[in-house]
């Protein structure tokens, strides 16, 4: 398994855990939801502008798919979103 695949799998597990938990205090519970776009250096960009653009594209894809989730950027994604 390549480093990128291991890292991506670890990220996916981390986000699955974060988004599936309810948080409790002494009086109530809260379900937290989030939409997250992810771009990895240097795989998806080598500078801030590239990484931000690609993470934003992934975030857009999450939001159009119903929100409350995450997506790791895919280079093919740029072609489908234009």
Order of alpha helices (4+ residues) and beta strands (2+ residues): alpha-beta-beta-beta-alpha-beta-alpha
